[in-house]
């Protein structure tokens, strides 16, 4: 289990930026491909971005490409999501989790953190 604690969300206007953090407690954190997910209001949770164990490669859901950047610091056991040019459709609760393999969009663990709320006003 990763046991993530997400933070950094808030209310921002269209075009604004936020930086999310996900602190994990797992000793094996650096062994996992990590990802950010989000759950828009009234919708199912969806994949947003993933990052290789080493931090050297990333992949994104199409709607956030060029606007969001995922990164990680294995020494701090933390994953980040820099979100720029935010749009109202980016609104939702953001979560992090490991994924099943490189390039996967499926969460590895059934347990989730509390998430962090991102609200983008128009």
WOGI-V486756 format. One record per backbone hydrogen bond with DSSP energy under -0.5 kcal/mol. NH is the residue of the N-H (numbers start at 1). CO is the residue of the C=O. If there is no record, write none. Layout:
# WOGI-V486756
[[NH & CO] [NH & CO]]
This chain:
# WOGI-V486756
[[5 & 23] [7 & 21] [10 & 117] [12 & 119] [14 & 121] [15 & 86] [16 & 13] [18 & 83] [20 & 81] [21 & 7] [22 & 79] [23 & 5] [24 & 22] [24 & 77] [25 & 2] [26 & 2] [29 & 26] [31 & 28] [32 & 29] [34 & 32] [34 & 51] [35 & 97] [36 & 49] [37 & 95] [38 & 46] [39 & 93] [40 & 44] [43 & 40] [46 & 38] [48 & 36] [49 & 36] [50 & 59] [51 & 34] [52 & 57] [55 & 52] [59 & 50] [61 & 48] [64 & 61] [65 & 61] [65 & 62] [67 & 64] [68 & 64] [69 & 82] [71 & 80] [73 & 78] [76 & 73] [77 & 73] [78 & 73] [79 & 22] [80 & 71] [81 & 20] [82 & 69] [83 & 18] [83 & 81] [84 & 67] [84 & 82] [85 & 15] [86 & 16] [90 & 87] [91 & 88] [92 & 118] [93 & 39] [94 & 92] [94 & 116] [95 & 37] [97 & 35] [99 & 33] [100 & 106] [104 & 101] [108 & 98] [109 & 98] [116 & 94] [118 & 92] [119 & 10] [121 & 12] [121 & 119]]
